[in-house]
Amino acid sequence: MKNTRKKIKLSIFLYILILFLSIKNASSSEKIDLSHVTPSWATVTAGNILCQPVRNSFGFVAIEEGKMICAFNQEGTVLWERGLPARPKPLISVGPSDMLFVISRDGDLNMLNPGGLLLWTAKTGFTVTEEALPGRDGRIYVRGASDIACYGIKGVRRWKITVANQNTSLPITELNEGSLLVFLNKMTKDGKSLAVTISPFGQISEEFAFAGKVVQAAQCTDGTLVAFSDGSAGVCSENKDGPFSRWASDGCDLSLSSPTKIVTNGFSSHTAALLTGNPMELVFIDTRTGSELSSVQTTYSPNSLVYAGKVGQGLVLSDGKSAACYKLSSDDEDSLSWSLSFDSRKKWTYMFPTDGGFIGLCTRNWVIEGYRVKQVLSAQNYSSFVPKKNRPYTTFYESTDLVSSNITGPALNSSLIEEMYKSFSLGDFYLEESNWVPLLNNEMNAMNLEWMQDAVNGEVDQPYFRTHLDYTESILKLTAACGTAAYQPYYASLMRRVTDPAMLVKIVRNAGQVAYDPQEEMLLCMEIIAKKNSGKNGSEAVLKAVCDATFEICKFMGRPAFFAKGKETLAMLLSPQYNIQIRNYARKTLERFIEIEF
């Protein structure tokens, strides 16, 4: 029996070794002819795909016919298909935490969670001309021919301004500090492009000129990467004094020739590709300095490309007749990871490469076909997708030292609190936000310090926020209504430290109002609170608040990991150490998950 097992193990080892050597030694320069290849998988959708599928952390999302949106993984398995009340335009974008933003009709902005659940719809009042641009703190920008508007994470409009004579052939991008870069149709007398910047709070800068005529612009970590009509390139960045040229290819060692195109799709921080010349050379660069990291010669022309994007095996290019994946390192003797020619008899509209070594084709008969073009030995769930991360716009805040204390009293008087809450609820507060955010930051930080000091020292002498609970609740309501991703860490910290049931109920309820929990910080605290409130001394009000907040966070975030953790916490409340009222409340809350899971 032991000898048989040894023989089986040896056979498996030899098979894997032979497979590995055959893959390793196979000539990657051999072109695959898809006309002689059977699809590895095929997926039937509810309608034809109407836009280039966009990547997210679990696969791809696309617009379908019939008011539908679908999501599918790298192996073509449809994860969900959801309908919108109004017909979506082929304009879809992915924000932090895989949140989806879709334009419907002419100017409706829709926010969907990663499970495809429609969270809200905002009517912009103008025709939207491009995909929504997710900002770094949860806000979302939409743009029309002469209008630009900004919305918060709950769909409340923060501002709307008019920028006349925009060049809508170049997308709006977010610079490294957070301003929007908007190109104009106007040019200088010597043919240089003009642009303006707009702060996250709607303030427009003076016009400024670039070094030449900009023909392409793409957002990167260090600002906006631009390509000029003469083939040169550069990065526009900004600091506290405004926009500036971080580098230009004329002053670097880069050798570029017209036409030059930019690829940032799929690249990690501080890297991008320039596609330059005809035939085209791929130049991989460091966007901080413009220095060349490596280069590869190709047979493609920049103007013939229908697709360019990075996956795990390299940079994929296609002209519609063929496709090839070029390795990023010039150390490799063979620059090609794989190449293929398409079947001219098969009509398709969009293609997408995957990290798992497939090429997906969206055909015109409601079918997505996947073809194996590379045997990939990495983990099945590996993704080279680079997610967007939340961070604040600190450069644009008006700093202040004002904070509530027993000596100075409240930092916000009742009329200012009322004004802020009304503005956060109704919208259109423009530059006022830059004055309010530092006050709220100071207050939430001071609030946390009071409970932190109590945990460390055992006692705090007359803490302001703990002796002025109505005022403390007002600050919590303001931060919950502000519509950004700025205060989740503060809520998580408070929920870990506060033990007073009356105060804890307020914190948990407002955490549920926030709902947006990209790092799962608040949701994890719900389990901690539930455990602390078990037994006879547990607070029924606190535990019911935990149930409600858990549901709201899971509903908003829409990810399987959140559903699993949320249901685990609620299931714990079904155990005998909790009273019958809590068990019944938790059971009813669990039943509500049926309507939000995909």
N, C-alpha and C positions, 0 to 999 in steps of 0.2 A: 504493500500500500504506500509506504514511504517512497519507494523507488518510482512508483507511478506518479506521485505528486511532484517529485523532482523532475521527471521527464516533462510533465505538463508545464512547470515553471520555466524549464530550459527552452521549451518550444515557443512559449510566449515571449521570452526574452529575445530569442533569435529572430522572431517575426518582427518585433519592434525595432530591433537593430537593423534588419534588412530594409524595413520601411524608412527608417531615418536616413540610412546611407543612400537609398534610391532618391529620396527627396533632396538630400544635400547635393548629390552628384548630378542630378538632372539639370540640363542646360536651360536656364531661365530665359535665354535669348530665343528659344524656339517659340514661334507665335502659335497661339491656339486659334483654330478656326471654329467659331461657334456654329457655323452651318453644319458641322459634323459632330456636334456635341449635344447630348440630351440634357435638358435642365436638371439640376440636382434637386430643385424643389420648385413648386408652383403654388401660388396663393391667389385665390379668387376673392376680389374685393366687392364692395357694394356698388361700385361705379368706377369709371376711369379716373386715374390720378391726374389732377389738374395743375400741379406745381412740382417743382423740384423737391423731393423729400428732404426735410431738414433733420439734422442729427440731434439726439439728446442722449442722456446717459444710458438708456435701455434700448436704443435702436433708432427708429425714424418715425416722423410724423408727417402727414401730407393731407392736402385737401382732395376730397373726392366729389364726383358728381352727386347731385341730389341733396345738397345742404349737409353733406357728411364730412367728418374728419376721422381719419384712421391712424392708428399707431401699430407698428409691427417691429419685431426684433430682427437681429442680423441674419437669422435663418428663415425669415419670411413669415413667421407665425404672427397672425393678427392678434394683437393684445386687446384692442377695443375699437369699436366704431361708434361714433356718437353724432347725432344730428344737431344743428343749430336752428333756432327759430327762423332766421333769415339766411338767404343764400350767401355763403362766404365767398369773398374774392380770393384769388390765388396768392394771398399775402399772409404768411404765417411766420412767427419767430419764436425762439425759445429763450427764456430768461433764467435767472438763478433758480435753483431747485426744480428745474424742468417745467416751470410754469409756461403756459402757452398763450400767445397773443395772436388773435385772428381778426382780420377786418372783414366785416360783412356789409351787405348793401353797398353803399358808397362810402359811408363814414362811421360805421358802428365799430367800436373797439370792444372785443370780447376777450375776457380772461378765463381760461380753463385750467384746471389743475392737471397734473400728469396723468390722471386717470380719465381725462376727457370730460369731467363734470364742469358745466358752465357755472362760474362763480358770479359773474356780473357782466352787464353790457352797458357801455356808455356811448351816448350819441354825441359825436364830435361837432356836428353842425357844418362840416365841410367835407369835400371829397378827398379821401386819403389816397396818396399816390405811391406809397411804398410800405414795406413791412414796418410794424411798430418797433421802436428801439427801446429795449429794456435798459433802464439806468441802474446804477450800482447800489442804490439803497431801497430798491423796490418800486421806484417811480417808473413810469412808462411814457415815452415820447411818441407822438404821432404827427405826421406832416402832410400838408396839402400844397397846392400850387403857391399859395400866399399865406398860409396859416401854419403855425406850430403850436401844439398843445401838450400839456404835461398832466398825467393822472397818477394818483396814488395807488397803493396796493389794494385798496378797497373800491376803486373806481371813481373816486371823487376828483374832479378836475382841480388842479392846483393853480394853473394859469393857462391863458391862451393869448398869443400875440400874433401880429401881422408882420411878416417879413416880405416885402415886395421884391419882385424880380428874382426869385430863387432859381438856381440851376438845378432842376429836379432830376437831371440825368446823373448827378453825383449825389449819393445818399448822405443824409446827416450822420455824423459820427460823434462819438464822445471822446474828448481829449483825455490825457492822462490824469488831470486833476478834476475833470468832471464837466467842463463846458461842452456845449454842442458846437460843432464846426459846421457852418452852413455856407456853401458856395453860392455866388451870385452869377446871374447872366452877364452882368457888367464886367468889363475888362479895362485895364489901363490902356493908354494910347499905344504902348509898345507890345500889347497882346498878352499881358500877364493876368492871371485869374485873380478876382477879388473875392473876399469872404468876410463873414462876421462870426463872432462867437456869441453864444447865449448861455448865461449862467444857469445852474439848475433851478434858479428861482425866477427866471424869465427876463433877466437884464441883458440887453443887446449891447455889444461893443461897437466901437468905430470900425469902419471898413479897413481892411489891410490887404496888401498884395502878396502873392507868391512869386517865386523866382521865374515862373513861366506859365504856360497854359496847362492847367491840370486836366487830365483826361480820365483819371481813375483815382478813387480814394477808398481806403479800407481801414477799419479800426484795428489797432494793435495795442499791446500793453503800454507802450511808450508814447502813445498819441495817435495820430492819423498818418498812415503810410500813403504817400501820393506818388503817382506816376505822371510825368509831363509829356507833352506832344513830341519833344525831341528825343525821347527815350530815357532821359535822366529820371531820378527818383530821390525821395527824401522823406523825412519824418517831421511833421509839425507837432510840437509839444506846447505845453503851457506851464507857467509858474505863477506866483502871486502878482507878477507884473503884466501878465498876459501871454498871448501866443508868441512862439519863437521857433526858428528852425533848429532842430536838434542836430541834424546833419543833412548834407546833400551829397549825392553820388559824385558830383564834380570835385568835391574836396576829399573823397575817399579813394581807396584803391579799386573801387568797383569799375568794371569795364562794361558799360551798357550801351545798347544801340536801339534805335526805334524799329518796331514798336516794343514797349515794355508793359507787361501786365503784372498785377500783384495777386498773390494768393496768401491769405492769412487763415483760411478755413482749415481747421484741424490742427493748427500749430500751437505749441505751448508758449509760455511767456517768453517774450523777447526774441522770438524767431519768426521768420516768414520766408517766402520765396518770391523772387523776381523772375519773370519769364521774358527774356529779352532777345531781340534779333530775329532774323528769318533766314535759315532755319534757326530754331529757338534753343537758347541755352538756359538751363535752370540754374539760378544762382541763389543758394540758401544763405541768408544773412542774419546777423545779430541786429535787431531793430534799435538797440540802445546806441550803437556806434556806426552802423552801416557797414561794418566789416564783413567780408565774405567768409563763410564757414566752409563751404564746398560748392562745387559746380559740376554740372553734367550736361553734355551735349545731347540734343534730341533731333528728331526729324520733323517735328511739328512746327506750325506757324501760330503765333499768338492770336491772330485774327480768325483762325479756323476752329478754335477750341469751343466745344459745347459743354465741357466739364473740366474743372481743375480743383482738386482737393486732396488733403492728406489723410491716409489711414495708417495702420500699424506697419505695413510693409514699405511705405514710402509715399511719394507724391504721384497721384493718378491723373493722367491727362487723356482726353478723348476728343476727336474731331467728328464723331458720329459714325465714321467708317471703321475706325480702329481705336484701341485704348492700350495704354501702357502704364506700368507702375515703375517709377525710377527711385532707386535707393538714395537715401539722403547723405551717405558717406562716400567721399571720393576715393576712399581706401579700397573699396571693392573693385576687383578686376572686371566684373560684369556689372554695369550700372543698372541693368534691368532686373526687377524682381519678377515681372511677368509681362507679357504682351499678348494681344488678341486682335482678331478681325471679326466684325459682326456679320451676321447672316443678312445679306442685302434683301432677302425675301421677307424678313420679319420686320414689321413696323413697330417701333417703340417711340415713346415720347421723352422719357427721362431715364437716366441710369444712375446707379449709386454703388460705389464699392464698399465693402465691409472689412472690418479688422479680421474676420474669420476666413478671408481668402475667397469671397464670393463677389461676383458682379450681379447686381439686381437690375432688371429691365422692366419698366412700367409699360406694358403693351397697351394696345388700343381695344382690347377685348375684355377688359375688367380683370386681367390677370397680371400678377407680378411674377416674373421668372427669375430664378437664381442659378447662376452657373459657377461651378468650382473652377477657379483659375490659379489657386495657390494652396498647397497643403500647409496649414499653419499649425504648429505644435504648441502654441501658447494656450493658456486657459480658455475655455469655451466662452466665458463671460467677459473676457478682456475687452476694454474699450479705450480707444485713443481720444475719445471725445473730451474736450477741455471745457468744463462747466464754468459759467460765470459765477463770480463770488460777490456777496454783499459787502459793501464798505461805505463809510460816510463821506460827505463832501466837506471836509473840514476846512479846506482853503477858502470857502465862501462864507463861513460863519463869522458873525460879528462877536468877537470874544468878550466875555464879561466875567467878573468875579462875584457877581451878585448871587447870593444863595440864602435860603431861609435859615434863621437861627433865633435863639432866645433873645439875643441882643438887638439884631436888626429887624426882627419880625419876618413876615412872609415876603418872599421875593416877587410873588405875583399877587396883586390885589384882586378883589372879587370881580371888578369890571373887566380887567385884562383876562382873567380866567374865562369869563363868559364870552368875551370877544374871540378868544382862541378856540374855544370849543365850538362856537357857532361857525367859525371859519373852517375848521377841520371837517365839520359836518356838511356844510353847504359848498365849500370850495372857493376858488378864485381869490386866494390870499397873496399871491405873487411874492414880492420881496419881503413881506412881513415875516415869512418863515425864517429868513436868515437871522432875524432878531430873536425869534421865539425858541429856536432849537437850542442855542447855548444855555438858555434859562432852564429848559427841561432837562438837558444833560446834567447841569449842575445839581438840580433838585434830585434827580434819580440817583446820582452818585452819592450825594449827602445822605439820602434815605438809606441806601445800602450800607454806608459806613456806620450809621448808627447801630444797625443790627449786627454788623460785623464786629464792632467794638464790644458790643454786649456779649458776643460769643467768646471773644478773646479775654476781656477783662472781668466779665461776670456782672458788671454794672456800669451804666452810663448815667451821668448826672443830668437829669431833666432833659432827655433828648427831645428835640423840637418836633420831629415827625411822629414820634410815639405819643406825644401829649397833645397833638393837634390833628386828630384822626380825620376830621372832615376835610381839612386842607390837604392832607396826605391822599385821601381818596380822590380829590379834585385833580391832583397831579397824575395819579394813575389813569383816570379817565381821559385826560389830555393825551398822554402818551399812547393810550390804546386807540385813540381816534385820529392820531396824526398821519397814519397811512404809510409808514416807512418801516424799514427793518433795523431801526436804531436801538430799540429798548428791550429786545428779547433777553439778552444776557442779564440785564438788571432784574427782570421778572424772575428768571431762573434763580438768581442769587437770593432774592427776597423769599421765594417759596421754600428754599432750603433752610432759611434761618428763622423766619417768623413762626412763632408758636401760638400767639394769641388768636383764638378762633375768629373773633370778629374782624380782625385785620386780615387774617389769612383768607377769609371768604372774599373780601374786596379784591385782594391780589389775584386770586384764582379766577374770579369772574372776569376781571379785566384782561387776564391772560387769554381767556377764551374769546374775548372781543378782538384782541390782537390777531389770534388764530395763525398768522404767518409765523412759522417756526422752522426756518431753514436748517438749523443745526440740531433739531430735535431736543433742544435744551429744556423748553417748557414742558413738553410731553413727558420726558423722563422724570421730571419733578412731581408729576401727578402720582406716580407709583410711590414715591418717597412719602408724600403727604398721606396717601391712603394707608400705608403701613403704620405711620405714626398715630393715625386716628382709629386704629382698630381697638376692639374691646369696649368695656363700659365707659371709658373716659373719652371715647372718640366723639367728635362733633358731627352731628347729622347734617348741619348746614354746610360744613366744609366738604364733606364727602359728596353731597349732591352737587356742589359747585365743581368738584373734581370730575364727576360724571359729565356734566354739561361742557366743561372746558375741553375735556378729552375728546368728546365727539366733535366739537367745533374745530379743533386743531387738525384732527384726522380728516375731516371733511374738506377743509381748505387745502391741506397739503397733498392729499390724494395719492399717496404712495403706499405700496403694499407693506413696507417696513413700518410705517406709521399705523396702518390698520392693525398689524400684528401686535405691536406694542400697546396700542390703545385698548384692544380687546383683551389683552393679557391683564392689563390693569383693572378693567371692569369685571373680568371673570374673577379676579381676586376678591372683589367686593361681594361676590356671591357666597363666600365661605361663611361658616357659622359664627365666627367672631364678630361679624357685623349684624346689626339688628335687622328685623324683617323689612322695615321701611327702606333701608339702604339696599338690601338685596333685591327688593322689587324695583327700586329706581334704577339700579345697575342693569337689571334684566331688560327693562324697557329701553334703556339707552343702547344696549347691545342690539336689540331688534332694529333700531334706527340705522345701524350700519349696513343693513341689506340694501338700502336705497342709494348708498354712496360708493359701494365697492364695485369694481369692474372685474 
